[in-house]
């Protein structure tokens, strides 16, 4: 069976620190490297062009909209969607290469292994963190509101198959960077709850849900085995739950 041609698709904005590593790891399995950039002000576009990627610039209107737009710009129906801070391991590249010659079903899930402040995180619910990223674009689309976008297959399609190997996800270089991102994401999450009609915020949301988030990640999901990284993730994640509902409460009472 001839191999299906594959487009590797990445959306970017000011990713000069990450994009070269991502593209270089993906180029061996890509029949097309496509970057949809939302008008970066750093060297992102230049780096992509130097590495042979086709660059399309498009105003960012949200993660779901941007990823659906990017998917449709690909030259091929079979798409591998990556984030700029992700890198394919050799084992995963081999799995994808084999899949291209024996494509089955509608899509495949990839396991993500996250690097947090220099440490690989394997517990706390952060691994394997499987995502549907390799798919036939004719059989699904990106869905979601403002945050936590996901690729969903159309009704009646078979369950996605898992691939061997990891996507290395280089998340946060520092605790400060994590906290800054958390502040932005919790504002978006509060807005998303508001759009879904959520208005009531109680002490259950402000006290018990953050406490449970910490206990679940640090103890029940064995986050403590990841040392300082596991503790930092558990504490900041719990704080994020509080922030999300606190921001929603102030929006509801404004």
ZIMO-V949964 format. One record per residue. D_LAST is the distance of its C-alpha to the last C-alpha in Angstrom with 2 decimals. Layout:
d_last = {D_LAST;D_LAST}
This chain:
d_last = {61.37;60.14;56.92;53.83;52.48;49.14;46.36;44.28;40.89;38.37;35.16;34.64;32.70;34.23;36.21;39.38;39.48;39.61;40.87;44.60;44.80;43.12;45.38;48.56;48.14;47.50;50.15;53.04;51.59;49.96;51.75;48.90;46.32;43.34;40.41;37.49;35.90;32.69;34.34;34.79;35.51;37.82;41.14;39.82;41.44;44.68;45.03;44.50;47.13;49.52;49.35;50.10;46.73;45.89;42.66;40.44;37.48;34.43;30.91;28.47;26.10;25.25;27.50;28.56;29.40;31.19;33.26;34.27;35.28;37.20;38.96;40.16;41.54;43.88;47.58;48.14;46.73;46.73;43.84;42.92;39.34;38.67;36.01;37.30;37.14;39.34;43.14;45.62;48.19;51.86;51.92;49.03;50.68;53.83;51.98;50.39;53.80;55.41;52.68;53.31;56.91;56.08;52.74;51.84;48.99;45.72;44.27;44.35;42.00;42.13;41.51;39.44;40.46;37.90;38.84;36.38;37.27;40.90;41.19;41.56;39.25;40.96;39.01;35.56;35.00;35.29;38.78;40.15;36.74;38.56;37.15;38.66;39.50;43.02;43.17;44.82;42.21;43.78;42.72;38.97;35.85;32.75;29.80;26.19;22.72;21.27;22.89;25.98;28.14;31.42;34.65;35.51;38.97;39.65;40.51;44.07;44.40;45.93;44.03;43.76;46.45;45.93;47.62;49.29;48.14;44.83;42.38;41.82;38.17;37.71;34.09;33.20;35.62;33.75;31.13;29.24;29.21;27.97;25.03;24.12;24.36;22.36;19.38;19.60;20.30;17.55;14.97;17.00;17.35;13.66;13.45;16.63;15.48;12.63;15.44;17.60;15.48;14.47;11.51;13.02;13.34;16.04;18.36;20.62;18.42;17.71;21.30;23.84;23.02;23.20;26.35;27.88;27.22;29.23;31.97;32.40;32.74;34.65;36.93;37.21;37.23;39.40;37.19;39.11;42.13;40.54;40.65;38.16;36.63;36.00;34.44;32.19;31.04;30.39;28.41;26.27;25.74;24.57;22.19;20.90;20.14;18.09;16.19;15.52;14.01;12.19;10.51;9.88;8.48;5.88;5.21;5.68;3.80;0.00}
